[in-house]
Amino acid sequence: MNVIKTLVVDDERYSREELVHLLGDFNLIDITGEADSGQEAVVKAIQLQPDVVFLDVEMPGMNGMDAAKALLELKKPPFIVFATAYPEFAAEAFRYEAVDYLLKPYDEQQLAQTVQRLEKLTSSTNKESSPQITNGKLSIETDGEIHYIDPTDILYICRDDRVSRIILKLNAFEVKMTLKELENRLSTYPFFRIHKSYIVNLTYVSRLTPWFNGAYQLELDGVDDKLAVSRNYVKSLRSRLEL
Protein backbone atom coordinates (compact mmCIF):
# COMPACT_ATOMS: atom_id res chain seq x y z
CA MET A 1 0.00 0.00 0.00
CA ASN A 2 1.26 3.50 -0.82
CA VAL A 3 2.35 5.87 1.92
CA ILE A 4 0.22 8.92 2.68
CA LYS A 5 2.23 12.08 1.98
CA THR A 6 1.34 14.48 4.77
CA LEU A 7 1.81 18.22 5.33
CA VAL A 8 1.36 19.52 8.90
CA VAL A 9 0.41 23.19 9.28
CA ASP A 10 0.36 25.06 12.60
CA ASP A 11 1.80 28.43 13.58
CA GLU A 12 2.63 27.10 17.07
CA ARG A 13 5.86 25.15 16.88
CA TYR A 14 5.20 22.81 19.82
CA SER A 15 1.70 21.93 18.64
CA ARG A 16 3.11 21.17 15.22
CA GLU A 17 5.88 18.99 16.69
CA GLU A 18 3.37 17.14 18.89
CA LEU A 19 1.16 16.25 15.94
CA VAL A 20 4.17 15.18 13.86
CA HIS A 21 5.26 12.96 16.75
CA LEU A 22 1.82 11.36 17.11
CA LEU A 23 1.51 10.77 13.38
CA GLY A 24 4.91 9.09 13.46
CA ASP A 25 3.27 6.06 15.11
CA PHE A 26 1.44 5.26 11.86
CA ASN A 27 3.57 3.43 9.30
CA LEU A 28 1.67 4.74 6.28
CA ILE A 29 1.99 8.40 7.27
CA ASP A 30 4.97 10.10 5.62
CA ILE A 31 5.56 13.65 6.90
CA THR A 32 6.76 15.30 3.72
CA GLY A 33 6.66 18.85 5.05
CA GLU A 34 5.66 21.35 7.73
CA ALA A 35 4.39 24.92 7.50
CA ASP A 36 3.72 27.64 10.08
CA SER A 37 1.23 29.76 8.14
CA GLY A 38 -1.59 29.48 5.64
CA GLN A 39 0.48 31.12 2.94
CA GLU A 40 3.34 28.68 3.42
CA ALA A 41 0.87 25.78 3.46
CA VAL A 42 -0.36 26.65 -0.03
CA VAL A 43 3.19 27.09 -1.38
CA LYS A 44 4.36 23.78 0.07
CA ALA A 45 1.24 21.98 -1.13
CA ILE A 46 2.08 23.10 -4.67
CA GLN A 47 5.70 22.01 -4.27
CA LEU A 48 5.25 18.74 -2.38
CA GLN A 49 1.80 17.64 -3.61
CA PRO A 50 0.78 15.98 -0.32
CA ASP A 51 -2.12 13.55 -0.10
CA VAL A 52 -3.40 15.19 3.09
CA VAL A 53 -2.91 18.46 4.96
CA PHE A 54 -3.43 18.65 8.73
CA LEU A 55 -4.43 22.29 9.05
CA ASP A 56 -4.72 24.61 12.06
CA VAL A 57 -7.52 27.20 11.92
CA GLU A 58 -6.41 30.26 13.88
CA MET A 59 -3.20 31.54 12.28
CA PRO A 60 -2.00 35.08 11.56
CA GLY A 61 -2.38 36.33 8.00
CA MET A 62 -4.12 33.65 5.96
CA ASN A 63 -6.09 31.52 8.42
CA GLY A 64 -6.87 27.85 8.04
CA MET A 65 -10.23 28.36 6.35
CA ASP A 66 -8.76 30.64 3.70
CA ALA A 67 -5.88 28.22 3.19
CA ALA A 68 -8.34 25.33 2.78
CA LYS A 69 -10.22 27.26 0.13
CA ALA A 70 -6.98 27.87 -1.78
CA LEU A 71 -5.91 24.23 -1.43
CA LEU A 72 -9.19 23.00 -2.89
CA GLU A 73 -8.55 25.09 -5.99
CA LEU A 74 -5.32 23.23 -6.80
CA LYS A 75 -5.25 20.87 -9.76
CA LYS A 76 -4.72 17.96 -7.35
CA PRO A 77 -6.31 19.12 -4.08
CA PRO A 78 -5.21 17.27 -0.93
CA PHE A 79 -7.55 15.86 1.68
CA ILE A 80 -7.92 18.27 4.59
CA VAL A 81 -8.01 17.48 8.30
CA PHE A 82 -8.49 20.48 10.56
CA ALA A 83 -6.50 20.26 13.81
CA THR A 84 -7.29 23.10 16.17
CA ALA A 85 -8.14 24.19 19.71
CA TYR A 86 -11.34 25.93 18.58
CA PRO A 87 -14.49 23.75 18.38
CA GLU A 88 -16.67 26.61 17.12
CA PHE A 89 -15.28 26.35 13.57
CA ALA A 90 -16.31 22.72 13.07
CA ALA A 91 -19.50 23.43 11.11
CA GLU A 92 -17.70 25.80 8.75
CA ALA A 93 -14.83 23.33 8.30
CA PHE A 94 -16.99 20.74 6.59
CA ARG A 95 -17.97 23.29 3.96
CA TYR A 96 -14.40 22.75 2.78
CA GLU A 97 -14.86 18.99 2.44
CA ALA A 98 -12.82 18.26 5.58
CA VAL A 99 -12.15 14.60 6.30
CA ASP A 100 -12.14 15.27 10.04
CA TYR A 101 -11.96 17.98 12.70
CA LEU A 102 -9.50 17.19 15.50
CA LEU A 103 -9.42 19.16 18.73
CA LYS A 104 -6.37 19.91 20.85
CA PRO A 105 -5.22 18.26 23.03
CA TYR A 106 -5.33 15.39 20.58
CA ASP A 107 -7.18 12.21 21.42
CA GLU A 108 -4.99 9.37 20.13
CA GLN A 109 -7.94 7.07 19.47
CA GLN A 110 -9.69 9.72 17.39
CA LEU A 111 -6.43 10.39 15.53
CA ALA A 112 -6.15 6.67 14.75
CA GLN A 113 -9.69 6.68 13.35
CA THR A 114 -8.81 9.69 11.20
CA VAL A 115 -5.75 7.93 9.81
CA GLN A 116 -7.83 4.83 9.03
CA ARG A 117 -10.29 7.01 7.13
CA LEU A 118 -7.42 8.61 5.22
CA GLU A 119 -6.03 5.18 4.34
CA LYS A 120 -9.33 4.23 2.72
CA LEU A 121 -9.68 7.55 0.90
CA THR A 122 -6.14 7.62 -0.47
CA SER A 123 -6.31 3.95 -1.42
CA SER A 124 -9.46 4.48 -3.49
CA THR A 125 -8.01 7.65 -5.05
CA ASN A 126 -4.85 5.80 -6.08
CA LYS A 127 -6.92 3.03 -7.65
CA GLU A 128 -8.92 5.54 -9.68
CA SER A 129 -5.78 7.21 -10.98
CA SER A 130 -3.56 4.13 -11.14
CA PRO A 131 -3.11 3.90 -14.93
CA GLN A 132 -0.65 6.78 -14.99
CA ILE A 133 1.52 6.85 -18.06
CA THR A 134 5.07 7.30 -16.82
CA ASN A 135 6.78 6.21 -20.03
CA GLY A 136 5.06 8.73 -22.32
CA LYS A 137 6.90 11.46 -24.18
CA LEU A 138 6.49 15.21 -24.06
CA SER A 139 5.09 16.49 -27.35
CA ILE A 140 6.03 19.98 -28.49
CA GLU A 141 5.32 21.80 -31.72
CA THR A 142 7.93 23.98 -33.40
CA ASP A 143 7.94 25.29 -36.98
CA GLY A 144 4.89 23.20 -37.81
CA GLU A 145 6.55 19.96 -36.71
CA ILE A 146 5.71 17.87 -33.65
CA HIS A 147 8.69 16.63 -31.67
CA TYR A 148 8.45 13.91 -29.01
CA ILE A 149 10.90 14.37 -26.15
CA ASP A 150 11.87 11.74 -23.61
CA PRO A 151 11.48 13.58 -20.27
CA THR A 152 14.51 11.75 -18.86
CA ASP A 153 16.65 13.61 -21.41
CA ILE A 154 15.56 17.04 -20.16
CA LEU A 155 18.15 18.73 -17.95
CA TYR A 156 16.13 21.81 -17.06
CA ILE A 157 13.52 24.24 -18.35
CA CYS A 158 13.74 28.02 -18.06
CA ARG A 159 11.37 30.87 -18.79
CA ASP A 160 12.73 33.74 -20.85
CA ASP A 161 10.28 36.55 -21.57
CA ARG A 162 7.28 34.77 -23.15
CA VAL A 163 9.16 31.65 -24.21
CA SER A 164 10.07 28.49 -22.29
CA ARG A 165 13.39 26.92 -23.24
CA ILE A 166 13.67 23.15 -22.79
CA ILE A 167 17.34 22.24 -22.37
CA LEU A 168 18.24 18.67 -23.28
CA LYS A 169 21.50 16.79 -23.23
CA LEU A 170 22.22 17.41 -26.93
CA ASN A 171 19.95 20.26 -28.02
CA ALA A 172 17.22 22.68 -26.92
CA PHE A 173 13.71 23.69 -27.91
CA GLU A 174 11.72 26.89 -27.47
CA VAL A 175 7.98 26.59 -26.79
CA LYS A 176 5.17 28.96 -25.86
CA MET A 177 3.90 26.75 -23.03
CA THR A 178 4.27 28.25 -19.56
CA LEU A 179 6.42 26.66 -16.87
CA LYS A 180 3.26 25.75 -14.98
CA GLU A 181 1.88 23.87 -17.99
CA LEU A 182 5.15 22.01 -18.46
CA GLU A 183 5.40 21.29 -14.75
CA ASN A 184 1.94 19.71 -14.77
CA ARG A 185 2.69 17.61 -17.84
CA LEU A 186 5.92 16.35 -16.28
CA SER A 187 4.42 15.73 -12.83
CA THR A 188 5.12 11.97 -12.92
CA TYR A 189 8.84 12.60 -13.45
CA PRO A 190 11.39 13.99 -10.93
CA PHE A 191 11.16 17.65 -11.91
CA PHE A 192 11.24 20.40 -9.30
CA ARG A 193 10.76 24.17 -9.44
CA ILE A 194 13.75 25.96 -7.93
CA HIS A 195 12.85 29.50 -9.00
CA LYS A 196 9.98 31.32 -10.67
CA SER A 197 11.94 30.91 -13.93
CA TYR A 198 13.47 27.43 -13.56
CA ILE A 199 12.38 23.80 -13.33
CA VAL A 200 15.14 21.19 -13.06
CA ASN A 201 15.39 17.45 -13.46
CA LEU A 202 16.53 16.30 -10.02
CA THR A 203 18.28 13.30 -11.58
CA TYR A 204 21.05 15.56 -12.87
CA VAL A 205 21.65 17.69 -9.75
CA SER A 206 25.31 17.51 -8.70
CA ARG A 207 25.97 20.43 -6.34
CA LEU A 208 24.18 23.08 -4.28
CA THR A 209 26.23 26.12 -3.26
CA PRO A 210 25.25 28.99 -0.89
CA TRP A 211 25.02 32.29 -2.71
CA PHE A 212 23.58 35.32 -0.85
CA ASN A 213 20.51 36.29 1.20
CA GLY A 214 19.63 32.64 1.76
CA ALA A 215 19.62 31.82 -1.95
CA TYR A 216 21.71 29.06 -3.53
CA GLN A 217 23.22 28.16 -6.87
CA LEU A 218 22.55 24.76 -8.40
CA GLU A 219 24.88 22.78 -10.65
CA LEU A 220 23.65 20.07 -13.02
CA ASP A 221 25.63 17.34 -14.74
CA GLY A 222 26.26 18.38 -18.34
CA VAL A 223 25.42 22.06 -17.74
CA ASP A 224 28.10 24.76 -17.49
CA ASP A 225 25.83 27.50 -16.14
CA LYS A 226 24.86 27.66 -12.47
CA LEU A 227 21.12 28.03 -11.86
CA ALA A 228 19.64 30.27 -9.18
CA VAL A 229 17.62 28.64 -6.39
CA SER A 230 15.25 31.03 -4.62
CA ARG A 231 15.53 30.84 -0.84
CA ASN A 232 11.83 29.95 -0.60
CA TYR A 233 12.54 26.68 -2.43
CA VAL A 234 15.83 25.67 -0.78
CA LYS A 235 14.44 23.69 2.16
CA SER A 236 11.94 21.77 0.03
CA LEU A 237 14.59 21.10 -2.60
CA ARG A 238 16.97 19.64 -0.03
CA SER A 239 14.23 17.47 1.45
CA ARG A 240 13.58 16.03 -2.03
CA LEU A 241 17.26 15.46 -2.81
CA GLU A 242 18.69 14.16 0.44
CA LEU A 243 18.35 10.70 1.98
C-alpha positions as CSV (number, residue, x, y, z in Angstrom):
1,M,0.0,0.0,0.0
2,N,1.3,3.5,-0.8
3,V,2.3,5.9,1.9
4,I,0.2,8.9,2.7
5,K,2.2,12.1,2.0
6,T,1.3,14.5,4.8
7,L,1.8,18.2,5.3
8,V,1.4,19.5,8.9
9,V,0.4,23.2,9.3
10,D,0.4,25.1,12.6
11,D,1.8,28.4,13.6
12,E,2.6,27.1,17.1
13,R,5.9,25.1,16.9
14,Y,5.2,22.8,19.8
15,S,1.7,21.9,18.6
16,R,3.1,21.2,15.2
17,E,5.9,19.0,16.7
18,E,3.4,17.1,18.9
19,L,1.2,16.2,15.9
20,V,4.2,15.2,13.9
21,H,5.3,13.0,16.8
22,L,1.8,11.4,17.1
23,L,1.5,10.8,13.4
24,G,4.9,9.1,13.5
25,D,3.3,6.1,15.1
26,F,1.4,5.3,11.9
27,N,3.6,3.4,9.3
28,L,1.7,4.7,6.3
29,I,2.0,8.4,7.3
30,D,5.0,10.1,5.6
31,I,5.6,13.6,6.9
32,T,6.8,15.3,3.7
33,G,6.7,18.9,5.1
34,E,5.7,21.4,7.7
35,A,4.4,24.9,7.5
36,D,3.7,27.6,10.1
37,S,1.2,29.8,8.1
38,G,-1.6,29.5,5.6
39,Q,0.5,31.1,2.9
40,E,3.3,28.7,3.4
41,A,0.9,25.8,3.5
42,V,-0.4,26.7,0.0
43,V,3.2,27.1,-1.4
44,K,4.4,23.8,0.1
45,A,1.2,22.0,-1.1
46,I,2.1,23.1,-4.7
47,Q,5.7,22.0,-4.3
48,L,5.3,18.7,-2.4
49,Q,1.8,17.6,-3.6
50,P,0.8,16.0,-0.3
51,D,-2.1,13.6,-0.1
52,V,-3.4,15.2,3.1
53,V,-2.9,18.5,5.0
54,F,-3.4,18.6,8.7
55,L,-4.4,22.3,9.1
56,D,-4.7,24.6,12.1
57,V,-7.5,27.2,11.9
58,E,-6.4,30.3,13.9
59,M,-3.2,31.5,12.3
60,P,-2.0,35.1,11.6
61,G,-2.4,36.3,8.0
62,M,-4.1,33.7,6.0
63,N,-6.1,31.5,8.4
64,G,-6.9,27.8,8.0
65,M,-10.2,28.4,6.3
66,D,-8.8,30.6,3.7
67,A,-5.9,28.2,3.2
68,A,-8.3,25.3,2.8
69,K,-10.2,27.3,0.1
70,A,-7.0,27.9,-1.8
71,L,-5.9,24.2,-1.4
72,L,-9.2,23.0,-2.9
73,E,-8.6,25.1,-6.0
74,L,-5.3,23.2,-6.8
75,K,-5.2,20.9,-9.8
76,K,-4.7,18.0,-7.4
77,P,-6.3,19.1,-4.1
78,P,-5.2,17.3,-0.9
79,F,-7.6,15.9,1.7
80,I,-7.9,18.3,4.6
81,V,-8.0,17.5,8.3
82,F,-8.5,20.5,10.6
83,A,-6.5,20.3,13.8
84,T,-7.3,23.1,16.2
85,A,-8.1,24.2,19.7
86,Y,-11.3,25.9,18.6
87,P,-14.5,23.7,18.4
88,E,-16.7,26.6,17.1
89,F,-15.3,26.3,13.6
90,A,-16.3,22.7,13.1
91,A,-19.5,23.4,11.1
92,E,-17.7,25.8,8.7
93,A,-14.8,23.3,8.3
94,F,-17.0,20.7,6.6
95,R,-18.0,23.3,4.0
96,Y,-14.4,22.8,2.8
97,E,-14.9,19.0,2.4
98,A,-12.8,18.3,5.6
99,V,-12.1,14.6,6.3
100,D,-12.1,15.3,10.0
101,Y,-12.0,18.0,12.7
102,L,-9.5,17.2,15.5
103,L,-9.4,19.2,18.7
104,K,-6.4,19.9,20.8
105,P,-5.2,18.3,23.0
106,Y,-5.3,15.4,20.6
107,D,-7.2,12.2,21.4
108,E,-5.0,9.4,20.1
109,Q,-7.9,7.1,19.5
110,Q,-9.7,9.7,17.4
111,L,-6.4,10.4,15.5
112,A,-6.1,6.7,14.7
113,Q,-9.7,6.7,13.3
114,T,-8.8,9.7,11.2
115,V,-5.8,7.9,9.8
116,Q,-7.8,4.8,9.0
117,R,-10.3,7.0,7.1
118,L,-7.4,8.6,5.2
119,E,-6.0,5.2,4.3
120,K,-9.3,4.2,2.7
121,L,-9.7,7.5,0.9
122,T,-6.1,7.6,-0.5
123,S,-6.3,4.0,-1.4
124,S,-9.5,4.5,-3.5
125,T,-8.0,7.6,-5.0
126,N,-4.9,5.8,-6.1
127,K,-6.9,3.0,-7.7
128,E,-8.9,5.5,-9.7
129,S,-5.8,7.2,-11.0
130,S,-3.6,4.1,-11.1
131,P,-3.1,3.9,-14.9
132,Q,-0.6,6.8,-15.0
133,I,1.5,6.9,-18.1
134,T,5.1,7.3,-16.8
135,N,6.8,6.2,-20.0
136,G,5.1,8.7,-22.3
137,K,6.9,11.5,-24.2
138,L,6.5,15.2,-24.1
139,S,5.1,16.5,-27.4
140,I,6.0,20.0,-28.5
141,E,5.3,21.8,-31.7
142,T,7.9,24.0,-33.4
143,D,7.9,25.3,-37.0
144,G,4.9,23.2,-37.8
145,E,6.5,20.0,-36.7
146,I,5.7,17.9,-33.7
147,H,8.7,16.6,-31.7
148,Y,8.5,13.9,-29.0
149,I,10.9,14.4,-26.2
150,D,11.9,11.7,-23.6
151,P,11.5,13.6,-20.3
152,T,14.5,11.8,-18.9
153,D,16.7,13.6,-21.4
154,I,15.6,17.0,-20.2
155,L,18.2,18.7,-18.0
156,Y,16.1,21.8,-17.1
157,I,13.5,24.2,-18.4
158,C,13.7,28.0,-18.1
159,R,11.4,30.9,-18.8
160,D,12.7,33.7,-20.8
161,D,10.3,36.5,-21.6
162,R,7.3,34.8,-23.2
163,V,9.2,31.7,-24.2
164,S,10.1,28.5,-22.3
165,R,13.4,26.9,-23.2
166,I,13.7,23.2,-22.8
167,I,17.3,22.2,-22.4
168,L,18.2,18.7,-23.3
169,K,21.5,16.8,-23.2
170,L,22.2,17.4,-26.9
171,N,19.9,20.3,-28.0
172,A,17.2,22.7,-26.9
173,F,13.7,23.7,-27.9
174,E,11.7,26.9,-27.5
175,V,8.0,26.6,-26.8
176,K,5.2,29.0,-25.9
177,M,3.9,26.8,-23.0
178,T,4.3,28.3,-19.6
179,L,6.4,26.7,-16.9
180,K,3.3,25.7,-15.0
181,E,1.9,23.9,-18.0
182,L,5.1,22.0,-18.5
183,E,5.4,21.3,-14.7
184,N,1.9,19.7,-14.8
185,R,2.7,17.6,-17.8
186,L,5.9,16.3,-16.3
187,S,4.4,15.7,-12.8
188,T,5.1,12.0,-12.9
189,Y,8.8,12.6,-13.4
190,P,11.4,14.0,-10.9
191,F,11.2,17.6,-11.9
192,F,11.2,20.4,-9.3
193,R,10.8,24.2,-9.4
194,I,13.8,26.0,-7.9
195,H,12.9,29.5,-9.0
196,K,10.0,31.3,-10.7
197,S,11.9,30.9,-13.9
198,Y,13.5,27.4,-13.6
199,I,12.4,23.8,-13.3
200,V,15.1,21.2,-13.1
201,N,15.4,17.4,-13.5
202,L,16.5,16.3,-10.0
203,T,18.3,13.3,-11.6
204,Y,21.1,15.6,-12.9
205,V,21.6,17.7,-9.8
206,S,25.3,17.5,-8.7
207,R,26.0,20.4,-6.3
208,L,24.2,23.1,-4.3
209,T,26.2,26.1,-3.3
210,P,25.2,29.0,-0.9
211,W,25.0,32.3,-2.7
212,F,23.6,35.3,-0.9
213,N,20.5,36.3,1.2
214,G,19.6,32.6,1.8
215,A,19.6,31.8,-2.0
216,Y,21.7,29.1,-3.5
217,Q,23.2,28.2,-6.9
218,L,22.6,24.8,-8.4
219,E,24.9,22.8,-10.7
220,L,23.7,20.1,-13.0
221,D,25.6,17.3,-14.7
222,G,26.3,18.4,-18.3
223,V,25.4,22.1,-17.7
224,D,28.1,24.8,-17.5
225,D,25.8,27.5,-16.1
226,K,24.9,27.7,-12.5
227,L,21.1,28.0,-11.9
228,A,19.6,30.3,-9.2
229,V,17.6,28.6,-6.4
230,S,15.2,31.0,-4.6
231,R,15.5,30.8,-0.8
232,N,11.8,29.9,-0.6
233,Y,12.5,26.7,-2.4
234,V,15.8,25.7,-0.8
235,K,14.4,23.7,2.2
236,S,11.9,21.8,0.0
237,L,14.6,21.1,-2.6
238,R,17.0,19.6,0.0
239,S,14.2,17.5,1.4
240,R,13.6,16.0,-2.0
241,L,17.3,15.5,-2.8
242,E,18.7,14.2,0.4
243,L,18.4,10.7,2.0
